[in-house]
Amino acid sequence: MLLRADYNSNPSIGTLAAVNDSVAVVPQQAPEEFVSTLREALEVEVVTTSICGTSLVGVFLAMNNHGAIVCSQVERQELRVLQDAGIEVEVVEERHNALGNLILASDSGALVYSELGESTKEAVERVMGCRVHAVASLGGYRTVGSIGAANSRGVLLHPSLSEEELKLVESTLGVRAEVGTVNMGVGFVATGMLVNSKGAVVGSETTGVEMMRIQDVFELS
């Protein structure tokens, strides 16, 4: 299922939540309408918490179906919420703390910003079950996690990626790679989308044409 949503009139929903096939992690003050939309479209349990003391869950938490990693600024009670939800989490010492913006992952592979520490890259391999390929940028952007979103069948990416970069993403993540946008032309697709193998929720400003593209790439019914 593919649905539109916003978060208190903010269409950048991907910055405020993180999802896999079982769980959606959202801020503590998440509107009930937003939570209900995630449950309906993604068929997930929804848990509420801040991450690193902020509502920017999708910025600070990198997650797939195997596990998640977060920087050491995570608070003890936040970590407990994730673990109680059945998420295997590893805390890493990392000066680049916005890990959700710096890791683009499927369940089998991950592209990570090359300046992340070696221990962080090892944690991605170990906890998220991914083979890791480090890159300085994709499409000219260092925030490689923000320019794409993936499920078990496809990955949607910023239109600035070259054909060579698309092939790299495709071979690393093991899914079909295509370009597209959300929220009326925003290429940082992860900021405006939450997707798993069951469905997707996109920002409320996403156009019908963009939604058709998303439905095709992720093979959503």
C-alpha positions, -999 to +999 in steps of 0.1 A: +000+000+000+012+035-008-002+065+012+006+101+017+011+117+051+027+146+069+039+152+105+022+183+119+021+197+083+057+187+077+061+165+046+097+156+054+085+125+072+116+104+066+136+127+089+112+119+117+109+081+116+128+049+107+111+017+096+118-019+087+094-048+079+084-052+116+088-019+134+084+019+129+102+041+153+086+076+156+090+105+180+072+105+213+048+133+203+039+117+169+004+127+158-020+098+160-030+103+123+006+098+113+010+067+134-022+052+120-011+058+085+022+040+091+004+010+106-020+009+077+005+012+049+035-006+063+018-032+086+042-026+115+043-022+152+049+015+161+071+025+190+078+060+202+110+075+214+134+103+208+168+095+194+199+114+207+174+136+226+158+148+194+127+140+173+149+135+142+147+097+144+153+091+107+184+113+108+202+097+137+191+060+134+202+036+106+181+005+105+172-025+083+156-059+090+187-073+107+194-045+132+203-008+138+232+014+147+232+047+165+259+070+178+270+072+214+248+103+220+218+080+223+202+081+257+198+050+279+160+051+279+160+055+241+181+025+237+159+005+260+128+013+238+145+000+207+157-032+224+123-038+239+108-036+204+131-065+194+156-044+175+192-054+178+211-022+183+247-013+184+260+020+198+291+033+180+316+060+189+314+082+158+321+119+153+296+118+124+265+112+144+237+116+118+240+079+108+206+077+091+218+104+067+252+087+061+242+050+055+221+037+026+212+001+032+191-028+021+192-061+039+222-074+020+244-043+013+251-008+024+268+023+009+283+044+037+300+077+038+337+070+035+347+093+064+328+071+089+352+053+113+363+018+106+345+005+138+313+020+125+316+003+091+323-030+109+292-024+130+271-020+099+285-053+086+280-071+119+246-058+131+229-048+099+242-079+081+254-059+052+284-060+029+297-024+031+310-002+003+324+032+013+319+062-010+329+098-007+296+109-023+268+099-045+254+123-070+278+149-056+263+145-020+282+132+010+249+125+028+245+092+010+218+079+033+195+109+025+196+106-013+180+071-015+155+047+001+154+010-004+132-021+003+138-057-007+129-051-043+142-017-053+159+016-044+149+051-054+177+076-057+184+113-063+182+122-101+218+135-100+233+101-098+252+090-129+247+057-147+279+044-132+267+053-097+234+037-102+251+004-112+273+007-081+242+011-059+224-017-076+253-042-073+260-032-036+224-033-024+213-062-046+181-045-058+170-026-089+181+011-088+161+039-103+160+077-099+130+098-087+118+125-064+093+131-036+074+162-023+072+180-057+107+174-069+129+169-038+157+146-048+167+137-012+141+110-013+148+095+021+137+127+037+102+124+023+096+086+024+093+056+046+093+023+028+095-014+036+086-046+017+049-042+025+043-006+015+054+030+016+043+063+031+054+095+013+053+132+022+019+149+016+033+171-012+043+141-033+026+143-067+007+116-085+034+112-111+060+108-083+038+082-066+035+062-098+073+061-100+076+050-064+050+023-068+068+009-098+103+010-083+093-007-050+068-030-067+039-020-044+004-032-051 
